[in-house]
Amino acid sequence: MIKVCGLTDNASSRLVAEISGITHLGFIFYEGSKRFTTTSFDTTKKKVGVFVNASVAYIKERVALHKLDVLQLHGSESPDFIRQLPEGFKIIKAFGIATEADLEATKAYENLVDYFLFDTKSERHGGTGIVFNWHILDNYNGNTPFILSGGIGPDSAQALQEFSHPKLAGYDLNSRFEVAPKEKDPTAIANFLKVLKMKTPSYLDTDALGFYGEFGGAYVPELLRPNVEELDAAFNAYCFTESFETDYKQLLKDFVGRPTPLYFAGRLSEKYGATIYLKREDLCHTGAHKVNNTVGQILLAKHMGKTNIIAETGAGQHGVATATVCALMGLNCIVYMGEKDIERQAPNVQRMKMLGAEVKPATSGSKTLKDATNEAIRHWINHPDSYYLIGSVVGPHPYPKIVAYFQSVISKEMEQQLLEKTGKTYPNKVIACVGGGSNAAGAFYQYYDNPEVELVAVEAAGLGINSGKSAATSVLGTPGVLHGSLTLLMQDEDGQVTEPHSISAGLDYPGIGPLHAHTIATGRATSIAITDDEALASALELSLLEGIIPALESAHALSALSKMELKKEDIIVVNLSGRGDKDMNTYMEKFSNL
Ligand SMILES: *Cc1c(COP(=O)(O)O)cnc(C)c1O
């Protein structure tokens, strides 16, 4: 959150509202302030009303008049007073901080407000332009996120970089960015944000143990610890060199067929009342985005001197993408696959065999993906010299980071293509389906730290979220360890992984990658669940409206369009992760009436 406070309806305030990166605009409705305002203006940013010991009636009146989104209470408002405020607004409670003892007062407001705001203590209720000792906040161990305020100025970027706290949610900029009260200096603010941006942590950062916030890590047997450490070191040392870049880009271009088009879907746009683009990952070699990752990892494996590649696959899509790049490089390939899946997915088994891979059946448990994963990990333990090629943003650190990076080509191309088509590098929303989450991570990658882009992760609700037959992990999941990382997964009370269900094999997975668990848990990404029937309807709709038969997974992402309120000027990108060829059997059965 970057909030600029003390605005009014004047030219400099309106310029501030245009600055990219600013998320909240503050209007002060307290007569005692030099920045008191009776006016505001319409904006796409969140509008914050700032009050000091005002009455509920006055607050309600300002809310209605100025269409406020957030209420900031800057006086001595009591918890009881806050309970009387109208519902449906985010609430910020401000506290003046001079010593550690001032933090005591926050306790009564835990679970009552959305944010605390820590400001320099003064008689004047803020706007002093004076900095307090932020390190007092090292002693703050409450649960409520906080906004740092008080004297942040054009010269503060360095100091802000040096101050971090797990609950720090944003910054409040006010008097030091103006030439006179209410006359903001938009250039100074824009410049400051540029410097700050380079220094603020990213959603894509992991800590030293490989955690994105609460999720991630590397839960592997001790025997495999050197393997994941070696992989991390090799990735960091090799994948950012010119030599890697050259080889990777060449293969993406000539072998995979990139860049994939960003296609303006005119008839779909008309139907949903927005400007809708499809990122055409369905046009990649092998029919989906998965090959972006396997091409990257096979170069890495080769660089590490590995000759034996192992992988697991559910429906066979990742198995085919892996077998493809092993053939390309002349490396040995073993793909573990549940016995039941081998029967169900005969064409993909045949493809893998034609590409020279050995398909090994997993015969334990339910004989599906999770059993294949167990077999692959067992193989890895017995043959630690082999390279384990994981197909989504799942598994122990550093795999989620590596796979997300290799898929980031999707949003890197999108930036360029959007700029050409719309004059801006980013859309209002990016929509992608989430099995493990690799196509979504790739489509979101460049936008994680741009709060103006809404990230929509679409999961499979199967027969319905409460039907017992779904894969809606972000709704039904609880934290647990799956496939080597701590993430959200569907499990019963004893921690047994629940068998997922989705009509689309690629979404039929009981977990989601830790990066998605983190962004959904923190509210950065929104999740939507789509049923089998809804996805089928969207697959047919896209076929009829645009002449594109999508994969069932991608059809889930398309279905999200009908679940959102869209505006005509909204620019939406749907990541069309794959083509429908592999789903023809399902389509033949479900649309036999056509
Ligand atoms: C495998 C697959 C998915 C799901 O995998 P993610 O890692 O979540 O992207 C989605 N779409 C298609 C076409 C797939 O083949």
The ligand as a MOL file (V3000), in Angstrom:
LIG
                    3D

  0  0  0     0  0            999 V3000
M  V30 BEGIN CTAB
M  V30 COUNTS 15 15 0 0 0
M  V30 BEGIN ATOM
M  V30 1 C -0.9680 -29.0680 -17.0250 0
M  V30 2 C -1.8650 -28.0400 -17.5300 0
M  V30 3 C -2.4150 -27.0630 -16.6740 0
M  V30 4 C -2.2020 -27.0410 -15.1960 0
M  V30 5 O -0.8920 -26.8940 -14.7770 0
M  V30 6 P -0.3630 -25.5340 -14.1150 0
M  V30 7 O 0.9680 -25.8900 -13.5740 0
M  V30 8 O -1.3380 -25.1350 -13.0720 0
M  V30 9 O -0.2910 -24.5320 -15.1960 0
M  V30 10 C -3.2090 -26.0820 -17.2240 0
M  V30 11 N -3.4970 -26.0700 -18.5390 0
M  V30 12 C -3.0020 -26.9940 -19.3950 0
M  V30 13 C -3.3630 -26.9150 -20.8340 0
M  V30 14 C -2.1780 -28.0160 -18.9160 0
M  V30 15 O -1.7010 -28.9340 -19.7590 0
M  V30 END ATOM
M  V30 BEGIN BOND
M  V30 1 1 1 2
M  V30 2 1 2 3
M  V30 3 2 2 14
M  V30 4 1 3 4
M  V30 5 2 3 10
M  V30 6 1 4 5
M  V30 7 1 5 6
M  V30 8 2 6 7
M  V30 9 1 6 8
M  V30 10 1 6 9
M  V30 11 1 10 11
M  V30 12 2 11 12
M  V30 13 1 12 13
M  V30 14 1 12 14
M  V30 15 1 14 15
M  V30 END BOND
M  V30 END CTAB
M  END
